[in-house]
Each structure stands twice: as structure tokens, then as C-alpha cells.
Amino acid sequence: MGVAAQLAGNTQRAASCHWRASELAVEVGGREQQAIALFNLADSQHSQGDLDAAEPLYRQALELDEPFIDFKCLLGLAMLCGERGQDSEAHETFARCVEVCRERLQGATTHYPAYALAIALLGLGKPDQALAAFADALRVNASPGAIDAALLDIGVLQRGRSPIAGVEQVRERLRRALPAAPGDPPVDDAVLPAVGRNDPCPCGSGRKYKDCHWKLA
């Protein structure tokens, strides 16, 4: 209920739900449930702009060292540091988030690490790699809920910061993936940035484009 309220923009209702969930998790839940509840509460406070309340909650959740939620906490902390103008710490935390997301993608059964990786790459100022990562994420889950959550995160990512290179291109790519409303004209799928077949792939894999995302473009 808290996540649904947050996506609907009802931040006060979301915070109330997440507080209750965190209390229940502490009382009867295991470490994973506690970590998820703390993250959701931190994310709700962050969405309301209460950075001082959000930061310790992200860190508490991160200390529980649960692989399902650690990369989300790192992404939230990185965005929070960016809002405060702590550029060095934000960059370091985004970079750590990228590393953890790539680890979590091995055998992942959800879309969360793929989307978090793309947003972290955008936060690092690597729009080409972010576009490639979003293309991968959309192949895992292109549901309106997943895309709306990513667009919400991108909005948080930009708060308090100078314009991020490539962010509008990324937003357009995500919006194009949403189901067309009745009467909307058809649009062509967005493609990866123009790059030669023998050039390094913009996703950052280190492979040539022809041996990587060219096969999927």
C-alpha cells in the first residue's frame, strides 16, 4: 500500500504505511523484511524532501546487507548526496551502486537491478551507457509500473543538481516504451546512440558493439 501511495503522489499516506510496515518488520520479520521496510520508509521520506530523515534509514537498511535491497539503498543515498551538493560522495556512491547492480544482475529474477544500474549510470554522467542499460531493463520488464517508477527516480535524481547530460533522451526512450493511449500516433522504437560496429559498445561492457548490443538494436 505504501509503494502504491508513493507512486500515486500521496507521500503522507505512503510514509504512514511505511512506518507501520517497519514497525511490524522489527517485531515479527526477518532481516530481509526489515531491510525492505527501512528502505521503503527512507524512500518515502526522500520523496517528501526530508533528507535528514531519509539518510539514516537508508544506512540502517544497508547495514543489514541484504542483496535484494542493498543496491536500492546505495542508489537512494547517491541521489540524496547529489541533492545536497556533495558531488564527490554522490559520484563515489553511484559508482559503488553500479558495481553492486552488476553483481546482482547475475541470476536476477526481478527487474530492479537492471533499472537501478541504468539510473546510477545516468547519475555518473554516462548517458550512452545508461541508454544501453535501460534497453536491457525494458527487455526484462516494460510494464507501466516499472517505467513510471524509473521516471520518478529520474525526477529525484535531478533535484538540486545542474542539468544531467542525456536525461531528456532517456526520458523519451522510457516514454516511448509505455503503451500508447487510444488515438496516439504510432512511434518508432528509439535506438541506441549511433556507433560503428567495431567501436566499443556504449553499454560499457568492453566488447565491440557488433559483439554486444548491435545484435539487439
TABEL-V211978 format. One record per residue. N is the residue number from 0. RES is the residue in one letter. OMEGA is omega as a letter, one per 40 degrees, with the letter a starting at -180 (none if undefined). Layout:
N_RES_OMEGA + N_RES_OMEGA
This chain:
0_M_a + 1_G_i + 2_V_i + 3_A_i + 4_A_i + 5_Q_i + 6_L_i + 7_A_i + 8_G_i + 9_N_a + 10_T_i + 11_Q_i + 12_R_i + 13_A_a + 14_A_i + 15_S_i + 16_C_a + 17_H_i + 18_W_a + 19_R_i + 20_A_i + 21_S_i + 22_E_i + 23_L_a + 24_A_i + 25_V_a + 26_E_a + 27_V_a + 28_G_i + 29_G_a + 30_R_a + 31_E_i + 32_Q_i + 33_Q_a + 34_A_i + 35_I_a + 36_A_i + 37_L_i + 38_F_a + 39_N_i + 40_L_i + 41_A_a + 42_D_i + 43_S_i + 44_Q_i + 45_H_a + 46_S_i + 47_Q_i + 48_G_i + 49_D_a + 50_L_a + 51_D_i + 52_A_a + 53_A_a + 54_E_a + 55_P_i + 56_L_i + 57_Y_a + 58_R_i + 59_Q_i + 60_A_a + 61_L_a + 62_E_i + 63_L_i + 64_D_i + 65_E_a + 66_P_i + 67_F_a + 68_I_a + 69_D_a + 70_F_i + 71_K_i + 72_C_i + 73_L_i + 74_L_i + 75_G_i + 76_L_a + 77_A_i + 78_M_i + 79_L_i + 80_C_i + 81_G_i + 82_E_a + 83_R_a + 84_G_i + 85_Q_a + 86_D_a + 87_S_i + 88_E_i + 89_A_a + 90_H_i + 91_E_a + 92_T_i + 93_F_a + 94_A_i + 95_R_i + 96_C_i + 97_V_a + 98_E_a + 99_V_i + 100_C_a + 101_R_i + 102_E_a + 103_R_i + 104_L_i + 105_Q_a + 106_G_a + 107_A_i + 108_T_i + 109_T_a + 110_H_a + 111_Y_a + 112_P_a + 113_A_i + 114_Y_i + 115_A_i + 116_L_a + 117_A_a + 118_I_i + 119_A_i + 120_L_i + 121_L_i + 122_G_i + 123_L_a + 124_G_i + 125_K_a + 126_P_a + 127_D_i + 128_Q_i + 129_A_i + 130_L_i + 131_A_i + 132_A_i + 133_F_i + 134_A_i + 135_D_a + 136_A_a + 137_L_i + 138_R_i + 139_V_a + 140_N_i + 141_A_a + 142_S_i + 143_P_a + 144_G_i + 145_A_a + 146_I_i + 147_D_i + 148_A_i + 149_A_i + 150_L_i + 151_L_i + 152_D_i + 153_I_i + 154_G_i + 155_V_a + 156_L_a + 157_Q_a + 158_R_i + 159_G_a + 160_R_i + 161_S_a + 162_P_a + 163_I_a + 164_A_i + 165_G_a + 166_V_a + 167_E_i + 168_Q_i + 169_V_i + 170_R_a + 171_E_i + 172_R_a + 173_L_a + 174_R_i + 175_R_a + 176_A_i + 177_L_i + 178_P_a + 179_A_i + 180_A_i + 181_P_i + 182_G_i + 183_D_i + 184_P_i + 185_P_i + 186_V_i + 187_D_i + 188_D_i + 189_A_a + 190_V_i + 191_L_i + 192_P_i + 193_A_a + 194_V_i + 195_G_a + 196_R_a + 197_N_i + 198_D_i + 199_P_a + 200_C_a + 201_P_i + 202_C_i + 203_G_a + 204_S_a + 205_G_i + 206_R_i + 207_K_a + 208_Y_a + 209_K_a + 210_D_a + 211_C_a + 212_H_i + 213_W_a + 214_K_a + 215_L_a + 216_A_none
